[in-house]
Amino acid sequence: MKKVIAPEQEKYEVIYEKILFNKITEAFSWRERPKDMWELSFETATIIMPDDEIALKQFLGKNWQDITLDIYVNYDDALYVFTPSAYAYYLPGLLITSAKAMDIAIAEDEAIVRAEAEAEAKAKAIDIALGRTRAKVRAKARAMARAEALAKARAIGKQKARIKDFVINKIVFWIMDFEKILSESHLFERWATLTIEEYLAVKAWLIWVTREDTYQDDEDIYQNDESVCQNNVMNSLISLDKLIGLAKQREK
């Protein structure tokens, strides 16, 4: 049985989300849109293919505030061929849009749960008031309402799963292995050259989008392998702390 978030908790989450987005925006505010958007790399076997060009065109001439999550998701090839400066420039948009989409999906899920509870309470009240008259009709109506609610819940669940899968693979995956970051220039240039404030913003975002209740859905892509997901998040947080340590040494 899913829990319904109390109004006080919802209010707190709205406030925290604003604080988080301000933190991300301020941390990356010094970065300017780069002139060089992509690079060729023999190390990562990266070459500009037609699909890469199509993806990159979605970003050319646009500020990160103008990029939607749909663009990040549908044209994610650009993330692999971006220059390090381009990747860092568009990273805050990826962080904010993914967090917004996840929070909207969670809110919609909670709204369905709340509506189901209210409908059930009303049905029981009618049964008490009218006795068992036309009980079969009311039972059929409730069954249809439950089926509709379940269909909506499944659609939202798939949306949440898609977002989480994208987030884990396109962002968290890249900061899971500190030693790999140090040994591979492609990763190093992207993740080991951020500022302390940028790392702290990414860390705050990671904690927020992977908060515990996000992984307690009935239909969750990670429910059969939750420990693996949690380990990946923990490894990413550890890597971020190590990267922050490097940044402190660099900024001395």
N, C-alpha and C positions, 0 to 999 in steps of 0.2 A: 504493500500500500504506500503510495507516494505521499509525502507530507506537503501541506500547503504552507507557503511562506507567509509569515505574519506581515501586516502592513508596516510595522516598525522595521522589520528586516528589509523589506523592499525599499523603504525610504533610505536606510543606511546604504544599501547597494547602489542606489542612484547617486548618492553623495560621493561614495567611494569611487564610482566609475568616473565622475567628473574630475576628481582629484587625480586619478590615474592618468586620464587622457591629458590633463594639464601637465603632469609630470613628464609624460612621453614627449609632448609638443615642445616643452621648454628645453628638455635635454638635447633634442635634435635641431633646435631652432637656429643654431649657428651654421648649419650646413646649407650650401647653395646648390641649386640644381646643376649637375655636372654637364659639361659640354660633351665629354666622351662617355657614351652610354654603354658600350659593349666592348668586349675584348676577345682576342683569340688566344687559346691556351692549349699547348701541346700536352701539358701535364694532365689536364682533365679531358683531353680529346674534344675540346669545344671548338666547333666551327659554326659559322653562321649559315643556317639552313633556312629554306623558305618559311617554315613555321616560326623560326626564331625572329625573322624579319617582321612577320605579321605581329608577333607578340610585342616586339620592341616598339613598333609604331603606335601601340596603345598608350605608351608612356611618353613618347617624344613630345617635347614642348609643353608638358603638363607638370604642374606642381604635385607633390605627393598628396596634398589635401583634395585633389580632384580625382584621385584614383579610387574606384569602388572595389569592394571585395570580389565582385564578379569578374572584374578585370584581372585581379591577382590570381583568382582561381582558374579562369578560363585561358589565361595567357601566361601561365606560370613558367613557360620556357624562358621568358625574359630574366627570371631570377638567376638562371644558371649562366647566362652570358653577360649579365651586367658587369660593369667595372666595379671594383670595391666601393668607390665613392658613390656610384649610382645605387648599388645595393643598400648602402648605409642611408642614402638620401630617402629612398622609398620605403625603408624599413618601418618608420613610425606609422605610415599609412596602413601597412600590413598589420601592425600590432593593433591599431585602433579599430579598423574595420572588422577584423576577426573577433575582437572582444565584443563589439557592438552586436554583431550577428549572433554570437553565442548567447548574449544576454537577452536578445529579442526572442530567440528560440526557447530559452528557459522560461521567460515571462509568459509566452504563449502556452507552453506546457502547463505552467501553474494555473493559468486561466481556465484551461480545460478541466483540470482536477477540481478547481473551485466550483465551476459550473456543474460538474457531475454531482458534487456533494450537495449543492443547493437544490438541484433537480430531484435528487433522491429524498431529501428532506421534505420537499413539497408533496411528492408522491405519497409519502408515508402519512403526511397530514391529511391528504384527501382520503386515503384509505380509512383513517380513523373517523373522519367526519361523515363519510358516506357509507361506511361499512364495506361489505364485499360486493356491492352492486357493480356490475360490469367489470369485475376484476380482471377478466381475460383481456378485455379491450385495453385497460390501463397497463397491464403487464406487457402486452404487445407494443404499446407506445413507448414504454420504458426501454424495452429491448432494442427498439429501433433507435432511440436516442443514444443508448450505450454504444451501439454499433457505429453510429455516426461519430461519436466522440472518440471511439477507439481508432477509427480510420484517420481522424485528424491527428491524434496523438502519434500514430505510426509515421505519418508524413513529417511531423515536426521532429520525431526521433531520428528519421533518416537525414533530415537537414542538419541536426546537431552532430550526428555521426560524421557527415561529410565535412563539416567545419573542423571538427576535432581531428579528423584524419589529415586534413590539409595543414592544420596548424602544427601537428606533431611532425609530419614529414618535411614540411618546407621551412620550419623555423627551429623547432626544438631539436630535431635530428642533427642540425648543423652545429649545435653547441653541446652535444652530449659527450663528446670525447675530447678532453683537453689535450691529451698527448697527440692526437691526430691533428688538431688545430695547429699545434706547434710544428709538426713535421710536414704538413702540406701547405704550400704557399697559397694555394687557392682559398683555403679556409682561413689561413692566418691573416691574409689581407682583409678578409671580410669581418672576422671576429676579434682578432687580437689588436686591432688598431682603433677601437672605439674608445670614447672617454669614460671616465668613472661614472659620470652622471647618466650616460647612455646605457651602460651596463646595469645600473641601478633601476633605470626605467624598464629595461627588458626583464629584469628579475621580478619587479613588481607586477608586470603584465603576466609573466609565466605563472606566478603564484595565483593570480586572479583567475585566469582562464582554465586552470587545472584544479581549482578549489574542489574540495572533497565532494560536495553535493552534485557537481557536474558529472561525476562518474558513478552515480547511483541510480541511473535510469534502468527500467525493465529491459529495454532493448538498446543495448550499448555495444558498440563495436569492440569495446575493451572488457566487457563483463566476463568473458572467459579467459582473459589474460590480464586481469587488472594489475597484478603484481609487476608484470613487465612494464606496463605503462607508468606505474608509480616509480619504478626504478629508473626509467628513462627521464622522468621529470626530476628526480633526485640527482641523477648524474648531471643533468643540465644545470641545476642550481649549484652543484659543486664546481662545475667547470666555470660558471659565471663568477663565483667567488675567487677562483684562481686567476681568471682574466682581470678581475678588479685588482688583485694583488699585483699583477704585471703592470697595469695602468698606473698604480700608485708609484711603482718604482720608476716608470717612464716619466711621470710628471714631477718627480722630485727636482 
